[in-house]
Amino acid sequence: KRGQIIMKNTKILTLAVVVLLLSNIALVAFMLTGKNRKGDKRQERRPPFEMMVKELGMTEEQQRDYKALKEEHMKTVKPLFDSVKVAKSAFLALTKDNTVTDSLINLHSLRVSENQAALDKVTFEHFRKVRKLFTAEQQPKFDSFMQKMMQRGGRRDSAEKRK
């Protein structure tokens, strides 16, 4: 019986490795062919800051103030991002333990949530400060711009900084 179980597990693992390998090859191929397409909207997009300057008609002073706020914000959130990453890593490391209890899973899940909540609150306050940089006429445009950025799905500028 034990030999049959080991053989079955080996077959499952082999199948999983093959599926992952094929999906990785497909993903790399997709990424390589996707970068060469000329009509790719992602390549044509301007960074969010440039878009914000144009759409809101930001003055030089507003641009300077925004950059200072962003720099301050990035210094504040870096350790919070690290905390979230560490908490998630510890949480996902529990998958290796077949005897892990629900209470331990809940504890680690709570830690991830608490760290993410702290990050979200700091980010919320940052955008509140940014909004105060704008005139009463610019603020509705800023609100609309923020909604557009959230719908766009992500922060391309932070991903580019990591390169």
C-alpha positions in Angstrom: 0.0 0.0 0.0 2.7 2.5 0.9 4.5 1.9 -2.4 1.2 2.6 -4.3 0.7 5.8 -2.4 4.2 7.0 -3.1 3.8 6.1 -6.8 0.5 8.0 -7.0 2.0 11.0 -5.3 5.0 10.9 -7.6 2.7 10.9 -10.6 0.7 13.8 -9.3 3.9 15.8 -8.6 5.3 15.0 -12.0 2.0 16.1 -13.7 2.0 19.3 -11.6 5.6 20.1 -12.6 4.9 19.5 -16.3 1.8 21.8 -16.1 3.7 24.5 -14.4 6.6 24.3 -16.8 4.2 24.5 -19.8 2.4 27.5 -18.3 5.7 29.3 -17.6 6.8 28.7 -21.2 3.5 30.0 -22.5 3.7 33.1 -20.2 7.3 33.9 -21.3 6.2 33.5 -25.0 3.2 35.8 -24.4 5.4 38.4 -22.7 8.0 38.4 -25.4 5.4 38.6 -28.3 3.4 41.2 -26.4 6.3 43.6 -26.0 6.8 43.8 -29.8 3.2 44.7 -30.7 3.0 48.3 -31.9 -0.5 49.0 -30.9 0.0 48.0 -27.3 -1.8 50.6 -25.1 0.4 50.0 -22.1 3.5 51.2 -24.0 1.6 54.3 -25.1 0.5 55.3 -21.7 2.2 58.2 -19.9 3.3 57.8 -16.3 0.5 58.8 -13.8 2.3 61.9 -12.7 2.5 63.3 -16.2 -1.2 62.5 -16.8 -2.1 64.2 -13.5 -0.1 67.3 -14.4 -1.9 67.6 -17.7 -5.4 66.7 -16.6 -5.4 68.9 -13.5 -3.4 71.7 -15.0 -0.9 71.6 -12.1 1.2 74.6 -11.4 5.0 74.3 -10.9 4.5 74.8 -7.2 1.9 72.1 -7.0 4.2 69.8 -8.9 7.1 70.5 -6.5 4.8 70.0 -3.5 3.4 66.8 -4.9 6.9 65.4 -5.5 7.9 66.2 -1.9 4.7 64.6 -0.5 5.3 61.5 -2.7 8.9 61.2 -1.5 7.8 61.5 2.1 5.1 58.9 1.5 7.5 56.4 -0.1 9.8 56.7 2.9 6.9 56.0 5.2 5.4 53.1 3.2 8.6 51.2 2.4 8.7 49.6 5.9 5.0 48.9 5.7 5.3 47.2 2.4 8.1 45.1 3.9 5.9 44.2 6.9 3.1 43.1 4.6 5.6 41.0 2.6 7.1 39.4 5.7 3.6 38.6 7.2 2.4 37.1 3.9 5.6 35.0 3.6 5.2 33.7 7.1 1.5 33.0 6.4 2.2 31.1 3.2 5.0 29.2 4.8 2.3 27.5 6.9 1.3 25.5 3.9 4.3 23.3 4.4 2.9 22.2 7.8 0.2 19.5 7.6 -0.5 19.8 11.3 -1.1 23.6 11.3 -4.1 24.6 13.4 -7.0 26.9 12.4 -6.1 29.2 15.2 -2.5 29.6 13.9 -3.8 30.2 10.3 -6.2 32.8 11.7 -3.4 34.5 13.7 -1.2 34.8 10.6 -4.1 35.9 8.4 -4.9 38.6 11.0 -1.2 39.8 11.0 -1.3 40.2 7.2 -4.6 42.1 7.4 -3.4 44.4 10.2 -0.2 45.2 8.2 -2.2 45.8 5.0 -4.7 48.0 7.0 -1.8 50.1 8.3 -0.5 50.6 4.8 -3.9 51.4 3.5 -4.4 54.1 6.2 -1.1 55.7 5.5 -1.9 55.7 1.8 -5.3 57.2 2.4 -3.8 60.0 4.4 -1.2 60.6 1.7 -3.9 61.1 -0.9 -5.9 63.3 1.4 -2.8 65.6 1.7 -2.3 65.5 -2.1 -5.9 66.5 -2.6 -5.3 69.6 -0.4 -2.6 70.8 -2.9 -5.3 71.5 -5.4 -7.7 74.4 -5.8 -11.5 74.0 -5.4 -11.8 73.8 -9.2 -9.0 71.1 -9.5 -10.3 68.9 -6.6 -13.2 67.3 -8.6 -10.8 66.7 -11.4 -8.4 65.0 -8.9 -11.2 62.9 -7.6 -12.1 61.8 -11.1 -8.4 61.1 -11.9 -8.0 59.0 -8.8 -11.1 56.9 -9.8 -9.6 56.5 -13.2 -6.3 55.3 -11.8 -8.0 52.8 -9.5 -10.0 51.4 -12.4 -6.9 51.2 -14.5 -5.6 48.6 -12.1 -2.3 49.2 -10.6 0.7 51.4 -10.1 2.9 51.1 -13.1 5.3 53.8 -11.8 6.2 51.7 -8.7 6.7 48.6 -10.7 9.1 50.6 -13.0 11.1 51.8 -10.0 11.8 48.2 -8.9 13.6 47.4 -12.2 
